[in-house]
Amino acid sequence: MVRAHIVKRTGLARQETRIARAQHSFLINLKGGARCGEDFVEGRSVGFTPRRPGSVVFVPAHREWSGWDEGDAIGSYLFVSVNPTFIEQSLGSWHLAGLKPAIGFRDNIIEDSLQRIATELNNPDPISAAMAESQAVQLFVQLLRLNGVGLEPAKGGLSPLNLKRINAIIESRPANPPSLEELVREIGVSRRHFFRAFKQSTGKTPHSYVAEHRLKRAVDLLRATDLSATDIALECGFSSSSHFTVAFKQAFRTGPSEFRRRWRS
């Protein structure tokens, strides 16, 4: 019901891509980035979105994504295909009919599910297949929430425009994350209203959301660079390398150096 492959490339700065399958398809950059190129959906140009480690591509069943890109000569990707019948039985075909191709997007929940599938590939055991199928369901649940397909709109949360503004601020300042007061001023509401609306929109408090974003950025740097833990801590806004190490161990149950070693082994 769910098939997964890790694809590695070496010495190739330019590649052409085409996905057109009877299954739903996900692709996530694990290592290396694509900096320029052109994407086509159903033969129509949709421009190009640079893809760094963590970027996701989703192509629904019986749809086509093609294109070319130039980027790092060394890279790796996780490719996951999901049987449409399996996911329709889990969630209902009337929901899934509204899903569209999405090229080069970022979402913490979807990235986490794909990374868990990659972990099962690297460390398989008798229940790895069941784990991959459960993560596939989570992928589609989050896609439906992101697209609002078949769901009642959330009321009382931040507007999509305001949430986009907040995310842009957080992403633009990895080494100096904005405070709650700065985010409140950006939206122009009371602190209490912002806290409640933000949690309703994201499911997290502003503090935990920013902390999760910093750790995501740290993971990207551990995979894609040779920066030391101290340099990564500074780059991601941690007060010290020890603070970074403690937070990383709490989130991933291993230290940054061990995480990098396992990833590259």
C-alpha positions in Angstrom: 0.0 0.0 0.0 2.9 2.3 0.7 6.3 2.1 -1.2 9.3 4.1 -0.2 12.8 4.5 -1.8 15.8 6.7 -1.0 17.5 8.0 -4.1 21.0 9.3 -4.0 22.9 11.2 -6.7 26.6 12.1 -7.0 28.3 14.3 -9.6 25.1 15.5 -11.2 24.4 19.3 -11.0 21.4 19.3 -13.4 18.6 16.8 -13.5 15.3 16.3 -15.3 12.3 15.0 -13.4 8.9 13.5 -14.3 6.4 12.0 -12.0 3.2 10.7 -13.6 1.8 7.6 -11.7 -1.4 5.9 -10.8 -0.3 6.3 -7.2 -0.1 9.4 -5.0 3.5 10.5 -4.8 5.6 12.5 -2.3 9.2 13.5 -2.7 11.3 15.2 0.0 14.8 16.6 -0.3 16.9 14.9 2.3 20.3 16.3 1.3 21.3 18.9 -1.3 19.3 21.6 -2.8 17.9 22.7 -6.2 18.5 26.4 -6.8 17.1 27.1 -10.2 15.0 25.4 -12.9 11.4 25.2 -14.2 8.4 23.1 -13.1 5.5 22.0 -15.1 2.1 20.6 -13.9 0.1 18.9 -16.6 2.5 20.4 -19.1 1.8 24.0 -17.9 4.7 26.0 -16.5 4.3 27.0 -12.9 7.7 28.7 -12.5 10.2 27.4 -10.1 10.4 27.1 -6.3 13.9 26.6 -4.9 14.1 23.4 -2.9 16.5 23.0 0.0 16.6 20.0 2.5 13.1 19.5 3.9 11.2 20.8 0.8 8.3 18.6 -0.2 6.7 17.8 -3.6 3.2 16.2 -3.7 1.7 14.8 -6.9 -1.8 13.3 -6.7 -2.5 10.1 -8.5 -3.0 10.4 -12.3 -1.5 13.9 -12.3 1.9 14.9 -13.8 4.8 16.9 -12.6 7.8 17.4 -14.7 10.7 19.9 -15.0 14.4 20.4 -14.6 16.6 21.9 -11.9 20.2 22.7 -11.2 21.7 22.5 -7.7 24.1 20.6 -5.6 26.0 17.8 -7.3 25.5 15.5 -4.2 22.0 15.0 -3.0 19.4 12.5 -1.8 15.7 12.2 -1.8 12.9 10.1 -0.3 10.3 9.1 -2.8 7.0 7.7 -1.3 4.1 6.4 -3.4 0.7 5.6 -1.8 -2.0 3.3 -3.2 -5.1 5.5 -3.8 -7.5 2.7 -2.7 -5.7 2.4 0.6 -6.0 6.1 1.4 -9.6 6.4 0.1 -10.7 3.6 2.4 -9.0 5.5 5.3 -10.3 9.0 4.6 -12.9 8.9 1.9 -12.6 9.6 -1.8 -14.8 12.7 -1.6 -12.1 14.5 0.4 -9.1 13.4 -1.7 -10.7 14.6 -5.0 -9.9 18.2 -4.2 -6.1 17.7 -3.7 -3.8 19.4 -6.2 -0.1 19.1 -7.0 2.1 21.1 -4.6 5.7 21.8 -5.5 8.5 22.7 -3.1 6.4 23.5 0.0 7.4 23.2 3.7 5.2 21.9 6.5 6.5 20.5 9.8 4.0 17.7 10.2 4.4 16.4 6.7 8.2 16.6 6.9 8.1 14.7 10.2 6.0 11.9 8.7 8.3 11.6 5.7 11.4 11.6 7.9 9.8 8.8 10.0 9.3 6.7 6.9 13.0 7.4 5.9 14.0 6.2 9.4 12.0 2.9 8.9 13.9 2.4 5.6 17.3 2.8 7.3 16.3 0.7 10.3 13.7 -1.8 9.2 11.9 -4.3 11.5 8.8 -6.5 11.3 6.4 -3.6 11.9 8.1 -1.0 9.6 5.4 -1.5 6.9 2.6 -0.8 9.4 4.5 2.3 10.6 4.9 3.6 7.0 1.2 3.1 6.4 0.2 5.0 9.5 2.5 7.8 8.5 1.0 7.9 5.1 -2.5 8.4 6.6 -1.0 11.3 8.7 0.4 12.8 5.5 -3.0 13.0 3.9 -4.8 14.2 7.0 -2.4 17.2 7.1 -2.8 17.8 3.4 -6.5 18.0 3.8 -6.1 20.4 6.7 -3.8 22.6 4.7 -6.1 22.7 1.8 -9.4 22.9 3.8 -10.8 20.0 1.8 -14.0 18.7 3.3 -13.4 20.4 6.6 -15.2 23.2 8.4 -13.1 26.4 8.4 -11.5 27.1 11.7 -13.0 30.2 13.4 -11.2 32.6 15.7 -7.7 31.8 14.5 -5.3 34.0 12.6 -6.2 34.9 9.1 -4.1 33.1 6.4 -2.4 36.5 5.5 -1.4 37.2 9.1 -0.2 33.6 9.6 1.9 34.0 6.5 3.3 37.3 7.8 4.3 35.6 11.1 6.0 32.7 9.4 7.9 35.1 7.1 9.3 36.9 10.2 10.2 33.7 12.0 12.0 32.3 8.9 13.8 35.5 8.1 15.4 35.7 11.6 16.8 32.2 12.4 19.7 33.6 14.5 17.5 36.2 16.3 14.0 34.7 16.7 11.3 37.4 17.2 9.8 37.7 20.7 6.1 37.3 21.4 5.8 41.1 21.8 7.2 41.7 18.3 4.8 39.2 16.8 1.9 40.8 18.6 2.9 44.3 17.3 3.1 42.9 13.7 -0.5 41.8 13.8 -1.8 44.7 15.9 -3.9 42.8 18.4 -3.7 42.2 22.1 -1.3 39.7 23.5 -4.1 37.5 24.9 -6.0 37.5 21.6 -2.8 36.7 19.6 -1.8 33.8 21.9 -5.3 32.3 21.6 -5.6 32.8 17.8 -2.1 31.5 17.1 -2.6 28.3 19.1 -6.0 27.7 17.3 -4.3 28.2 13.9 -1.2 26.1 14.5 -2.0 23.8 17.4 1.0 25.2 19.3 1.9 28.1 21.5 4.1 30.8 19.9 7.1 29.8 22.0 6.9 26.1 21.1 6.3 27.0 17.4 9.4 29.1 17.2 11.4 26.4 19.2 10.3 23.8 16.7 11.3 26.0 13.8 14.7 26.5 15.2 15.2 22.8 15.6 14.1 22.2 12.1 16.6 24.7 10.8 19.3 23.0 13.0 18.4 19.6 11.5 18.8 21.0 8.0 22.2 22.4 8.8 23.4 19.2 10.4 22.4 17.3 7.2 23.6 19.7 4.6 26.7 21.3 6.2 29.8 20.6 8.2 29.2 23.4 10.7 30.0 22.7 14.3 27.4 22.4 17.0 28.5 25.8 18.3 28.1 27.5 14.9 24.7 25.8 14.3 23.6 26.9 17.8 24.4 30.5 16.9 22.9 30.3 13.5 19.6 29.0 14.9 19.3 31.5 17.8 20.3 29.2 20.8 22.0 31.0 23.6 24.9 28.4 23.7 25.9 25.1 22.3 24.9 23.4 25.5 21.5 24.9 25.3 21.2 23.6 21.7 22.4 20.2 22.7 19.9 19.8 25.5 17.0 21.0 23.4 18.1 18.7 20.5 18.3 15.7 22.8 14.8 16.4 24.3 13.4 16.5 20.8 15.3 13.7 19.1 16.6 11.5 21.9 20.2 11.9 20.6 22.8 14.6 20.4 23.6 16.7 17.3 26.9 14.9 16.6 25.4 11.4 16.9 22.4 12.5 14.7 24.8 13.7 12.0 26.9 10.5 12.2 23.8 8.3 11.9 22.5 10.4 9.0 25.7 10.1 7.0 26.5 6.5 7.8 
